Amino acid sequence: MTRVAAGPATHWAAGTPILWRYRENGGTHFHIARPVTVVRDDDELLAVWLAPGTECVKPVLADGTPVHQEPLESRYTKPRTVQRDRWFGTGVLKLAQPGRPWSVWLFWDPGWRFKNWYVNLEQPLSRWAAGVDSEDHFLDISVHPDRSWHWRDEDEFAQARRDGLMDAATARRVRAAGEEAVEVIRAWGPPFSEGWQHWRPDPSWAVPSLPGDWDRTPAHMSS
């Protein structure tokens, strides 16, 4: 894996495959792992590309039922496991500013018709030698090409709070982070203002593979 130095921090070169992972809420194990390709990595931004067809790891209920098909009242309390699957449909560009408790994802419809930005509220990314880790905070924001926006998954956010996956103090911090993100949207600050919707992946990039040790516990480097 190619790494290049940039000042006091160490960054990945464009084209480097890394892992983007999420820990299970209220636990220590990883339940989401997505191999991605680095687009840009510096002191201001980490941008990665999740290509169509990438083999990923996702959570499912213990009987194999997709999580989203389970009624909300029992979605977070039934036993779970993980399974490998492919990322179908169009790819996703993920943008994360160091230290911020959210990342911004860009989605396209077929034919590279831009669909929307998606603000994923989460713990600030922790870097390690082969990727970045976080924990999802349920609440999200959808931002449309006309700059309008709306909250998403407020029902899941409330249910996670009821089921003990998030204490009151954390819930307040998550909501505050969301309000901060809304201020960035209203001001149309970075990364929304930077034209990423016109970006396209390098056609020479191969789809990265999912490593066998995708769930290893690393020594984290920095946020």
N, C-alpha and C positions, 0 to 999 in steps of 0.2 A: 504494500500500500504506500503510495507516494505521499510524502508530507513535506511542506516547505515552511521555512521560518519567516515570520513577519513581525519584527520588533520583539517584544517580550513574550508574545503568544505564539503558539504553533498552530498553523492552519492547514487544512487539506487543499490540495490542488484541484482545480476543476477537472472533472472526469473521474475522480476517486470514488469508488463504491464504499458506502458506510451503512450502518444500521440506525434506524430511527425507531426507538422502542418506548413503550409505556408500561409502567408497573400497574398491577391490579390495585384498585382502590382499597385502602385499608389493609393492604398486605405488602409483601416484599418481593413476590415473584413477578416476572414479566409475563404479560398476556397479549401484548401486541408487538410485533416486530416486522418492520418493513425495510427491505434493502432499497436504498436510494442512491442516486448519483449526485455528487457535489457539483453545483452550478457556480457558486461563489462562496468563499469563506474568508472573512476578514474581521477586523475589530468592530465593524458596523452591522454585519449581516451574515447569516448562514442561509444560503438558498440551495435546495436540493430538488431533484426530479424523481418522482415515483412513476415509473414507466408502466404502460399497460402490459398485462401478462406477468408481472412480477410475482414470484411466490412469496407469500407473507404468512404470518401467524396471527390468528384472531381468536377471541374468546367465543365459546359456545356453551350452552347448558350441557350438563353431564350426559344427557341422552342424545346430544347432537343437535338439539333445536337451536336455530339461530336466536341470538339474544333479543333482537328487535321483535321477534314473533311472540315472545313471552309477555303476558300482561304486565303492566307497569308495577302493580302492587307486589308481584313476586319476582320481578326481573333481577333484582339485586340480592335476593336471599336464597334462591335455588342454587344447588351445587353447580360448579362450572368446571370446564376443562378448556383446552386449546386445541385448535386444529390448523393444519396447513391449507391454504387456499390460494387462488390466483387473484390479482387485482384486475378485474375486468373493466371494460369501458375505457374512457379516455384517461390519460395520466393526470397527475396532480403536481403542481409546483408548490413547495412549502417554503415559507420565508420566516425566519426567526431572528429577532434582534436580541443580542446578548443581554441577559438579565431580565428581560421582559416576561411577565407571566402569561403570555399568549404567543401563538404563531398564526400566521396568515396563510391560508391555502387558496390557490387559484384553480378553478374548475373550468373546463371547456366542454361544449357539446361536440359531436362529431363534425369534422371539417374545420376544427380550430375556431369555432364560433364561441367567443368568450361567454361564459355563463354567469359566474359570480366569484366574489371573494368570500372566504369563510374564516372568521376569527375563532380559533380554537383556544379557549381558556384552559390553562395548564400550568404546572410548575415550570419555572424557568429551566431551560434545557441544561443538563449536566453533561459535559463532554468526557469521553474516555477514548482510548486509543483507536477503537474501531467504530465509534459512533456517538450518538447522543441519547439520553434517557430523560423521561419526564413522567408525570402522572396527570391524567386527564381530569378536568374539573367539571365535566358534565355540561355546564352552561356555555352557549356559543352565540355568535352573531353572524347573520348573513348580510352581505353587502352587495348591492346590485350595480350594474353598469351605470345607472342614472344617479348613483351615489345615495340612493335610499337604503335603509337598513332596517332590520328587525331582530329581536332576540329569538334564539332557538333553544329548544330542549329545556325550557323552564320547568316543565313537568318532571323531567328526569332529575334536574337539579334539586327540586323539592323532595322527590322520592328518596334520592340518595341521602339527603339530610335526615329524613324520617327513619331510614334504615341504618343510620349510624355510620355511614361511610364518610361523613364529613361533619366535624363539630361546628358549633355556632361561630367560633372565631374564624375558622377557615372559610366558612360560607360568607362571612362579611368581607374577608379579604378577596374572595373570588368575585363577589358582586362589585367591590370597589375597583378591581382590575378591569372588569367589564365596562364600568363607567369611564375609566381612563381610556380604554380602547374606543369607546363611543366618541370621546372628545377628539381623538386622533382622526376618526372617520369624519366628524363634522368639519374639522379644520383641513381635511384632505391632505394629511401629512404622509410621510413615508410609512409603509411601502406602497400605499395606494396611489400616490402621486408619481411613482417612478416608472410607469409604463410597462410593468411586468406582464400585463395581459398580451403584449405583442411579442413576448419572448418565445423562442422555439428551441427544442433540444437539439444537440449536435447529433446528426444522423449516424455518426460513427460510433456512438456509445452503445455498448452491449447492455442488455438487461442484466442487472446484477443478480447473483444467486444468493439464496438464503443459506447461511453457514450452519453446519450441524450444531455448533455451540452457540446458537443465537441467544440462549437464555443465561449465559454465563454472567456471574457477578463481577463487574470490573472495579478497578481502582479509578475513581473519577478524577479528572484533571482540574476542571474549572467550569463555571457557568458560561 
